[in-house]
Amino acid sequence: MRTIQGAHGSGIFSMNGCEEGFATGGRDGCVRLWDLNFKPITVIDLRETDQGYKGLSVRSVCWRGDHILVGTQDSEIFEVVVHDRNKPFLIMQGHCEGELWALAVHPTKPLAMTGSDDRSVRIWSLIDHALIARCNMEEPIRCAAVSTDGIHLALGMKDGSFTVLRVRDMTEVVHIKDRKEAIHELKYSPDGAHLAVGSNENTVDIYGVVQRYKKVGECIGSRSFITHMDWSTDSKNLQTNDGSGRRLFYRMPSGKEVTNREELKLVQWASWTCVLGPEVNGIWPKYSDINDINSVDANFNNQVLVTADDYGLVKLMRYPCIRKGAKFKKYLGHSAHITNARWSHDYQWVITIGGADHSVFQWKFIPERKSSKEALHIAPQETLADSNSEESDSDQSDVPEMDSEIEQETQLTYRRQVYKEDLPQLKEQCREKHRATAMKKRERAPGNGIKLHFIHGYRGYDCRSNLFYTQTGEIVYHVAAVGVVYNRQQNTQRFYMGHDDDILCLAIHPLKDYVATGQVGRDSSVHIWDTETLKPMSVLKGFHQLGVCALDFSADGKRLASVGLDDNHTIVLWDWRKGEKLSAMRGSKDKIFVIKINPYLPDKLITAGVKHMKFWHKVGGGLIGRKGNMGKTETMMCAVYGWSEEMVFSGTCTGDICIWRDMFLMKTVKAHDGPVFSMHALEKGFVTGGKDGIVALWDDTFERCLKTYAIKRAVLAPGSKGLLLEDNPSIRAISLGHGHILVGTKNGEILEVDKSGPITLLVQGHMEGEVWGLATHPHLPLCATVSDDKTLRIWDLSPSHCMLAVRKLRKGGRCCCFSPDGKALAVGLNDGSFLIVNADTLEDLVSFHHRKDIISDIRFSPEQLSLRHVGGCAEYQQVYMFSPSHCESGGERLLQA
């Protein structure tokens, strides 16, 4: 309609409409009022007012009646009365650009001091909640400390210098620059005689206060930047933490390191702000990184401590806090990492500061007290309620006790020093290194070749729901870097060999003719391939890092969802035929175990994993997710959609089935003893499998369990291709089809359960760890393997392709060897021992334990008169006499070289 030129001198950042007209605010520091037809009424230039300053920029404006609220770029809120526009009232102010790191409290007064990358140091009243002093410095400020008499304020700068100011008038006492890298921590000694200055140059410098801050000592034991420090009450000792996770002690003021910890047993500390030490072991959640917790401060009077972490959480715990994963109360509010937390001088308040949100939070401490009934409640003089937190009670802990299998899996890392895609570069480097010898004529490659025939094994120990029937009734699964299509009638296998590293997940197309598999890798890929032709239909690369841990097809088969192994477990939605990415979003900091696309609404999906259940929907080119409302945090191991678009069913690590409507938990049903690892939805019901080794059939509401199948050796059908390692193995995958239930176990077994009862073992292999030991029988089509999974196994290489015998060992093994006559089998173990067993029964003949390091190789002599074993971690060899007559006496060691 029209444009008003020159409404402001520069950018217009805010506009507000009301009954009187419109208000606008801009970078020029002006607020302009307009009538309803956008004719100018008046201009208020905040730069020219009593509170104004050069560079003031208006970012928000609100006009109601005679009053105008103005927010500025420098985190200030002004209230302007139109008829008295030259005297705006300053309601609120704070730090602005950069990050806020420096925090200190006055030792005797209700004051807090903060310093920021915006180069300002500010003093706040904890009573009036007001800024009472401000001073601008030349450099960004990273830490602060107040002397014990409250006279001096020391500021550590980002450029390696520190400045001391007088608190009363903010005038400079001294400015010293002995370092080039940032000063991260400052602490005055309790007697006020010294100031410890910790820098990012791995040192702590000691300065004498009465000598006008002359340097009197230096602590040089750290290998990384100094993060935290505390003085002893007698000012004779200093403890430090550094970025490498080391806790060191020094004699003051010389800075000599104290290495005899016995000398420190009786030392009392004036404060506890260090994040390392037995007194604060419990502040660390399981699987946390050394830099996750930024600040700690102990309240000795009330025996509690407060922590501030990278996840924006303030936690309150008891002090001392000795046991890891201690119970706590947590409080939300900060939007980013919290850089510092401190108690006020009288322990009535906790002050926290946010790094990127630039905010200073003041929390009221509500002490607990015991009544005559020994109950804990809020002190009666306080009407304040404890700030709500999601896990705010003593009944819960940051990481509840987790099932051992799940805990082991969450700690698995797929990061590698060398990936397979590095091999061409490594080969080229090797060629260059040996180019001098390359002049010799190289022989041709042999005309013969080998062809993969059969694989013993199935990856179940760290995967789930990765086992399906194909359209033709074959079974598809994965092991190592191979997709396997298994014909159970003929006991034969066909292979998809397109991957070049371990496959971690598998999903099947709704028509059951295509399969998607995701692998480990620096630039990991997802392959969609045809189970009949074994040819790739599409390869999706260029987005996920480290690996792909979960996949799912949409009900129409057009979309594919994938989850990466990066720190954010990124979710990607693909049009897999076109190879196009439709949406992407950070999934969760915690591990995601499963992703499922809504079969009714393909723009919706769910993810489940450690401590979360999340509901997502596609918006534009992204995904928006919300956590399920379940009250107590649970780890979810599996999830499926039910009979309608809003019904979701998930299995927990405690054995419950959670029934959801949209994102709200309706009820839970106890299904298994231990985690529910896999769930399959039927037209009228569900099938579940858990760690208890039970397969359970349920009705469509989980109100009634229709039938259960226990996986036991006693019920194995005669046609089984091997031996069950143990009764009730942990079930990791379940699928239905062709009148049978397909079951995959953690022990690397694939079983087929007939609904009438019989169970057939189809495929099996080793479990977690590495397989190193291999030996072939000298006369028969047999081989033996030994693994880190503490099992010794004998395999039939004939067309039956089955495991003939298995023996559990006390330790994992690295090598094995048949005797020349094939009657004995020697096995070298990881603890330095080795044993010789009967090759038919696997019963012990003799055993020896003369070394502490791994036995890396073991061999019988051709004459069968001696046995030689070689240790892998020490330079020695040993030769033993062995013959049938020695089996009774335990053998004889002949020679050590």
N, C-alpha and C positions, 0 to 999 in steps of 0.2 A: 504494500500500500504506500508506504513512505519510509524514508531513512532520515534519522536525525544525525547529522554530521557533527563531529567534535563534541559529543556529549561528555567525554572525558579526555584528558590529555594523553592517556595511553590506555592499555587494555582494561576492559570492564570485566571484573571477576565475579560480581554478584548482583542480583536483581531480586527485589521483593515487592509484591503487590499487596495492597490493603484497601480498606474502604476509602481512604483519603487520596490514594493514588499509587505512585511507584517510588521506590528508593533504589538507587544504584550506587555501587562502590567499585573503585578501580585502583589500578597500580599507582595512580597519581596522588593517592592518599586522601582523595575527596569523596564525600558522600553527597549525592545530588538527589533532591526531592522533586518529583514531577506530579502534575495533576493527572486525572484519569485520561486526558487527551494527550498526554506526554508533553505538556507545556511546562517549562521550568518554573519551580516555586522558589527554591533557595539552594545554596551551595554551602557545605560545611567542610572546610579544609582542615583536617585533623593535624596536619603538620604544623599549622600556625597556632594551635591551642596550647594550653599550659602543659599538657602531657605529651605533646607532639614532638617529633624528631625527624630529621632528614632521612628519607628512604622508607618512611612508613607506607605500607601497601595494604589496602583494604581487600579482604578475601571473603567476607560475609557481612550481610546487612539485613536488619529486620526493623520495620517501622510500624509502631502502634501508637496512635494518638500523638502525644507530645514527646514520646520517648523513642530513641533509636538505639538498637544494639549493633555494635560494630566489632567484627573479628578481624585481626590483622595477621599478616604473614609471620610476624614474630611471636605468635601464640598469645596475643593479648585480647581481652574482651573489654570494650569500652561501652559505657552507657552515656548517651548524649541527650540532654534535655534541649529541645529546639530553641526555647527562648533564652537559654544560657549556654549557647553552643561552644563558647570559648573555654568552658571548664568541664570537659568530659570526666566522668567518674570511672576510674580503672577498677573493674570488677575482678579480673583474673589475668594472670600472666604466667609464662613458663619459658623453658628453653625452646630453641627452634632448630635450625639446620644441623646436619651432622649427627653424631651419636652422643648420648649422655652417659658418662661413665663414672665421674667423680662424685663421691658422697662421703661426708663426714658429719658427726654430731658433736655438739659442744659438750664438754665433760661435766658442766654444772648447771647449764641453762637449757630451756626447751627450744633449742635452735638446731637447724640442720643446714649444712653448707653443700652446695652442688656446683659442679663445673662441667662444661660441655665442649664439644667441638665448635660451638658457636662463639668460643673464646670468652664467654662470660662466666664469672663466678658469682653466685648468689647466696644470700643468707635468708633463710625462711624461719618465721615464727611458727612453732608447732601449736601455740595457743590461739593466736589470731588467724592462722592460716594465711599469712600475708608475707610478701617480700619486703624485708626491712633494709636490705642493702644490696648493691650490685656494683660490680667492677669489671671492666673489660680488659682482657689481657692481650698480649701480642701473639700468642700461640694457642692452639687447641689444648684443652685441659683433659687429662686422663685419670687423675687420682687426687685425693685430698686427705689431709689429716690435721687435727687440731691438737695443740700442745696440752699437756695435762693441767696447766693452770688457766687454759682458755684464752691466752693472750695472743698466741701466734697461730696462723693458718698457713700450712704448707700446701703448695699446689704442684703436682707433677705434670710436666708438659709432654706433648707428642714429639717435640724436637729433641728430647733428651735433657732438657734443663728443668730446674725446679725453682719456684719463687716462694718466698715467705712474706706474708702480709700481716699487719696488725689488725686484729679482729675489730677493734673499736672504730677505726676510721678507714680501713682497707688501704692503708698506705704501705709501700714496699719497705721491707726490712733488708732483704738480700735477694739477689738473683744469681744462681750458680748453674753453670753448664759444663759438667764433666763427662757427659755421655752424648752419643750421637743418635741413639735410638730411644724410643718412648719410655718414659717413666710410668710403670704400671702400678706400683704400690708404694705407699709411704706409711711410716708408723713412728710416733714419738715413744720413747721409753717411759715407763711408769714414773721414774724419778725426774723426768723432764730434762735430763742431761744430754740425751742424744736423739738424733733423728736417723732412722734407717730408710734408705732410698733404693728401691728395687727397680731395675731397668730391664729392657728387652735385650741387653747385652750379656745376660746370664750372670749378672753381678748384683751384690747389695753393697752400697757405699754407706759408711757410718760417719755422721757429722756431729761435732760438738756444738751444742746450742749456745752455751755461755762463751765460747770462742768465736762467736759470730759465724757459726756454721762452718768451721774449719773441718776438713776431712781428716778423720783420725783412725779409720779402719776400712777394710774391704773384705767382703766374703766372696770367694771365687769358686765354690765347689759345684755350682749348678751347671748342667749341660744344656739348659734351655732357659727361656725367658722367665722372670720371676712373676708369679701370679698372686701369692698371698704371704703374709708375714704376721708373726705374733711374738711379743716380748714376754719374758718371765716376770713374775711379780717383783723380783729383786733386781731387775734390769741387767742381770748378768748373762742371760742366754737369749738367743733369738732362733725361732724355727721358721723355715721357709718351705713353700711349695713352688714347683716350677712346671713349665708346660709339658715336660716329659713324664710327669707323674712321680717325681722324686720328692721326698721329704728330708730336709737336711737341718742340722743344728750347728750353731756357731757360738763361740765364747765372745762376749762383748766386753769392751768395745773393739778389741783387736781384730775380730773377724776370723779367728782361727776355728777350723771345723772340728766339731766334737764327733768322733767316730765310735767311742765307747758308750753305747746306749745305757749301760748300767749307771753312768754318772747322771743320767737325766731322769731316773725313775722317781726321784723325790721333787723334781722341779714342778712348781705351780705356775700356771700361765695366767697373765693378767687379763687376757682376752682370748677368745677362740674364733678366729675368722678364717683359719686354714680349712681347705676342703679335704685334706688327707690326714690320716692318723687314726689310731684305734678308737678314739672318742667319737669319731664321725664316720665310721665304716658304714653305718646304716643309712646314711643319706643317699647312697648310690643305688639306683634301681638296677636290676639285672640287665645286662647287655648294654649298659650306658658307656659313653666315651668319657675320657678324662677331662674334656673341656665342656661337658654338658652342663655342669653346675658352676655358675660364675661366682657366687658369693654365699658365705655362711656367716652367721653371727650368733653366738651362744649367750643366753640369758642365765647366768649362774644362779641368780636369786630364785628363779622359778623353775630351774632345771628344764628348760626348753631351748630349742634353737630354731632359727628361721633360715631357709635356703631360698635362693633365687636361681632360676635355670634358663636354658636356651629355649624352652618351650613356653615361656610366658607364665610359668606357675610359681606362686609363692607357697612354700610348704612349711608347716609347723610340726616339729618332732620333739620328742623328749631328748634331754641331754643328761648323761652321755648317750650316744646313739651307736651302739656297738655292732648289732647284728645287721647284716646286709639285707636290704629290702624291708626296712623298718616301717611300722605303721605311722600314719601321718594324717594331717588335715591339709588340704590344698585349696588355694584361693585364686580365682581368676580375675582378670581385669586388664592386665597388660596385653597389648596386641602383638608384641614381638619379644625378643630375648630380654630378660631382666638382667641388668649388668651389676647391680649392687643392692645390698640390703643391710640395714643397721638398726639396732635398738636405740631408743632415746636414752638420755643419761639416767632417767628414773625408771626405765623399762615399762613405761606406760604406752609407748608407741613403737611401731615398726615403720621405718621409712624404706621404700623401695623405689628404684628408678629404672625406667625403660630405655633401652639403647636406641631403638629406632622410633619409638613413639614419643620420645623427649619428655615424658611425663614423670612427675614426682607424686607417688602415692603415699598417703599417711594412713596407717591402719591402727585402730584401737585394740590394745591387748586386753582380752577378757580372761582373767585368771580363773583357774578351777580351784575348788576347795572341797574338802571332804566333810560331810555332815555326820551326824551320829550314826547314820545308816551306811556310811562309807560310800555314798553316791556322789558322782561328779555332776556339778551343775554350775551355771553362771552365777557369779557373785551377785547377791541381792541388790547391792547399790547400783548395779548396772541394768538398764532396761534394754541395752543393745543386744540384738541377736547375733550369734556367731555367723560371720559371712558364709553364705552357702557355698559348698563345694561338691562336685560330683561324687567324690569318694572321701567324704569328710568325717568318717567315723572310725573309732578304734576297731570296729569289726573288719575293716578292710585295709588292704595294703596296696602300695603302688603296683606291685606285681604279685598277685596271689599265687599260692603254691601251684605250680604248673605240672601237669603230667610229664613224666620223665621223657617219653617219646617226643612230645611237643617241644619241651625245653631243648632237647638235643637238636631237633630240626631247626628251631629258630636261631640256633647258633651256627648252623651250617653257612659257610661262605663259598660262593662260586667264583670269587676273584682269583685270578691266576697270574703268576709272574710272566708266563709266556702262553699265548693263545695259538691255536693252530694257524690262524691267519698270519702269525709272525714267521712261520716256517720258511716261506720263500725268501724273506729278507735274511734270516739266519743262514740259509743255505748259500746265499750269495756272499755273505761275509766269510763263510767257510771256504768258498771257492777262491776268494781273493787271498785269503790267508795261505792257501796251499797252491797258489798259482805257479810257484816255482817248480813244484813237482808234477805239474799237469802236462809237461811235455811228453811224458811217456804215453804210448798208445794205449787207449782204454779198450777193454774188451767189450764186445756187444752184450746187451742184456740177454739173459737166457731165453730160449724159445719157449720153454715151458711156462706154466702159470698155475695159479691156485684160484679156486672159486669157493666163496662162502657157502657152506652146506647146511649148518645147523648152529644155533646159539643156545647154550644153556643159561638161562637167566631172565629175570624180569625186574624192572626198577620199581620197588615198592617201599623202600625204607625212607625215602624223603619225598614221595609223590603220592597222589591220590586220584581216584576217578580217572584212570588212564588206561582202561581196559574195556573193549567193546566187541560185540558181534558185528560183522559186516553184513551187507545185503545178501551175500551168498552163504552165510552161515559160518564163515571163517572167523578167526579171532585176531584182532589187531591190538598191538601194544608196542612198547618200546623198551629197549635196553641199550646202554652205551650210546652210540651215535646212530643207531639203526632203528628204523621202523620195521616191525615184524608182522607179517600176515601168516597166521598159523592154521593149517588144515588139521583139525583134530582127528578126523577119520583116517587120514593117510600118515599122520605124524610127520608132516613135512612143513617146511617154512619157505616163504619168499620174503625178499628184503627190499626196503626203500633205503638207498644209500646216499641220499642227497645232502645229508648233514655232515658237518666236519667237527662236531664236538657234542658233548653229552646232551641228549634230549631230556627235558625236565617236565614236559606236559604234553597232553594229547587230547584232542576233542574230535568228535565224529560229526559229520554233516547229517542233517535230519533224514536224508535219503539213504544214509549209511553206505554211500559209495565213495565219498571223499573223506580224508582225514587231515587235520591240521596238527602240526607238531612244532614246538618251540624249543630252542636250544640255548646253551650257555655260549657266551662269546662277548668280546669287547664291543663289537657291533653285531649283536645277535639277530637272528632271523627266525621267521615263521614260514614253514613250508606247508602248502596245501597240495596234497597228492592223491592220485587215484589208486584205490586199493586193488583194482583189477590189473591195470597196466603198470603200476608202480612208477608212473611218470609224474613230474611236478605240474600242477595246474597254475600255481602262482607262488612266488617267493617274495615275502614282505621284509624289507630291510631298511636300515637308515634311521631308525627311531629309538628302539630299545637298547639300553646299555647293560652289560654284564650278563643278561640272560632274560628269558621269558619263563614265568612260573605258572601262568594260568591262561586258559583259552576257552572260548565258547562261541558256537555258531548261533545265529538268530533262527527263529522257527522257520522262516522262509528260505534260509540257507544263503541269503545274500550278504549278510554282514558277519563280521568276526570281531570279537572283543579279545584283547590281549592285555596282560599285566607284566610289567618289567621288573627286574631285580635291582634297579637303581634305588638310591636312598629314599626316593619318594614313591616307589612302586607305581610308576606312571601307567595310567590306563589309556589304551588307544582303541578306538572303534574304526574298523576298516570296511571299505568296499573291496573285498579280497580279489574279486575277479579283475577289477580295474587296477588293483594295487594302490588305491587311493586311501589316504587317511581322512576320515570324516570328522573325528573329534579326538581330543586328547586332554588329559587332566591329571594332576597329581593325585594319586590314590590315597596313600597313607604312609606315615613314617614307620608304622608297624607292618610286619609282614602280612601280605595278602595270600590266602590259601586257595580261594575260589572266586570265580566271576561267572555270573549267569545273566543272560539277556532275557528280558520278559518275553515269553512266547506269544503274548497277546498284544503288547505294545512295544515294538522293537526300539523305541527311543528311551526306554527305561531299562535299568539293569541294577544288579546288586553285587556287592563285594563283601567277603567275609574273611576274617583273619584274626590276628593277635589283638585282643582287647577291642574288637569293633565289629559292627555289622552296619553297612552303609548302603543307603538307597540313592540311586543316581537317576537323573534324567537329562536328556540331550537338549541343550539350548544353543541355537546357532552353531558355531564351530567348536563349542566346548561342552563340558559336562558339569552339572551342579550336583553335589552330593550332600546328604544329611545323615548323621548317625541315627541308628535306630534307638528309640526310647525304651531302654530296658532296665533302667535303675542301676543295679549292680553290673559292673563291667564284666563281660564274659569273652573268652576266646572262642571263636566259631571255626569249626573245622570243615564243614560242608554246608551246602544250601541248595534248595531247589524251589521252583515255583509250583504252586498247587493248582486247584481246579478253577481258579479265576485270577484275573489280572492283579488283584491286590493281595492275594494270599501267598505267603512265603513261609517255608519251613527250613529251619537251620539246626544243625547238630553242634553241641558244645563240647568243650574239653572235659566237662564234668559228667557227661553221659546223658544230658537232657536234650529233648527236642523242643525248640522254641517255635511257637506258632504266631506268625505276624499277620496283621492286616495293615497294609501300607507300611508305615514305619513304626507302628505301635505294637508292642508285645501283648498278645492276648492271653496266652497261658504257656506253661511249660509242662512237659511230660517226661518222666524218667524212662529212658529207653535202654541204656546199657550201663554196665559197671566199667567206668572209664570212658575216654573220649569216643565220640561218634565220628569216625573218620570218613564215612561214605554214605550217601543216600541216593536212591533212585526212585523217581516218581513213575507210577503206573497210571492207567486210566482210572482205576478205582482202588487206590491204595499206594503204599510205599514199601520199599525194602531198605533196611539200614544194616550197617556193619560197624563194629567197634573194636576197641582194643581187647575186649573180653573174648574175642574169637567167635562171637555169635552173629549169625545172620537172622534178622527178624523181619517177618511179613506183617504189615499193619493195614488197618482199614483206612479210608480216605480222610478221617479226622484225627487219627492217632489216639482214638479212645480205646481201641482193642487191639491187642497183639494176636494175630491169627495163627502164626506158627513160627517156630524157631528152629534153626539148624546149628548144631555145635560142630565146629571143624575139629575132628578128632581122628587119630590114627586108626582107631577101632572100626570106624565106619567107611574107610577107604575102599572103593570098589576094586575088584581084582585086576581090572585093566589099567590101573594107575601107572603112570610113567615115572615112578620114583618112590621116595619115602618122605613122609611128613616129618620135618625136623622136630616139632613139638606139638602137643595138643593145644588147642585154642590160640593159634597164632593171631597176632594183631591184624585186623582186616583193614586194608587201605583203599580198596576199589571194589565196587559192585556194579553189575550191569545185567540186564535181563534180555532174553531173546531165544527164539527157537525152542521154547519149552524148558529152558534151563536158566539157572542163576550162575553168572560168572563171577568168581571171587579172586581178588589179588591180595596177597599178604605182605606184611613188612619183611618176612623172611625170604622174599623173592620167589614165591610159589604162585602158580595160577591153577585154580581148581574149578571144576564144573559141578554144580549141585543140581541133581535131579529133584524136581519138586516132590517126588515120592520118597526121597530120602538118601539114596546112594550118592557118594561124593567121589569124583574122579580127579586125581592129580595129573595135570597135563604137562606143565613145564615148571622147572625150578632152577635156582642158581644161588650164588653167594649173596650176602647181604651188604651192609655198609662196610666202609673201610676199603682197602685195596687188596687185590688178588695178585700175589707174586709167585707163589710156589706152584710148579707144574712138573709132572713127571709122567712118562709113558711106560706102560708095562713092556718088559722085554719080549714077551711071546704072545700076549693076548691083546685084542682090540679094546684096551682099557687105558684110562689115564687117571692120575690123582692130582688134586689141587688143594692148596692150603691158603688161608686168607686171614686178614686182620679181623674177620668176624668170628674168629676162634673156632673154626670148623675145618676138619679134614674130610674130603669127599672123594669117592671113587665113581667114575663115570664110564658108562658103556658107550663105545664109539660105533657099535653096530647100528643097524636101522632102528632099533628100539629107542635109542637116544634117551636113556634114563639114568638116574642116579642109583647105583647099586648099594652103596654103603655110605654112612656118614658118622662122624665121631666128633663130639664137642671136646675142645681143648681148654686147658686152663689159661692159655695166652694165645694171642694171634701168632700165626706162623708166616715165614718168608721163603721157605724152600723145602723141597722134598725130593726123594730119590728112591726108586725100586732097587732092590738087590739084583744081581745078575740072574738069579734063578726065579725072581719074581715073588718069592715067598715072604720077603720082609720089605718094609717101607720105612725109611728114615725121614724124620721131620725136624727141621730147625725152627726154633721159636724166637719170639721177639725179646724174651727176657734173658737170652744167652744160654738156654738149655736146649737139648735135643733129645728125641726119643726114637726108638725103633719099635714098630708095631707089626703085628701079623697082617700081611697084605689082604687076607681073606676076611678076618674078623675085626681088624683094627684094634685088637687088644694089645696092651703093652707087652713088649718082650724085655727091653731094658730102657733106662733113661739116665741121662747125665746132666749135670749143671755145674760146669767149671768156669763159665764166663758170665759177665754181666751185660755185654752188648749183644745186639741182634745177631743171630746166625744168618748170614746172607747167602751162603751156598753150602751144599752138602753132597758128597759123592761116595759111592762104593767103588772100590778098586775092581778091575775086571776079574781078578782071581777070587773075589769075595772073601779075602782074608783080612782086609782092613777097610776102615771107613775114614774118610777125610772130611773135616768140616772147616769152613773158613769164616771167621768173624768179620762182619761188615764195618764195624766202627773202631776196630783196633787192628793193628798190623800183626796178626799172628795166624798160624795154621796149627791144627792138631790132627794127629792120626791115631785111630783107635783100632784095636784088634776086635773082630767080630766074627763069630761062627756059632753054629747051633749050641756047641758046648759052653760058649760064654754066656748064653742067655740066662742060664741059671745063676751064674756068679755076678753078673752085671757088667761084663766086658772088662777090657784092660786098655789103659792109655799107653801107647807105645812111644810116641814122639811128639814133641812140640817144637815148632820152628818159628 
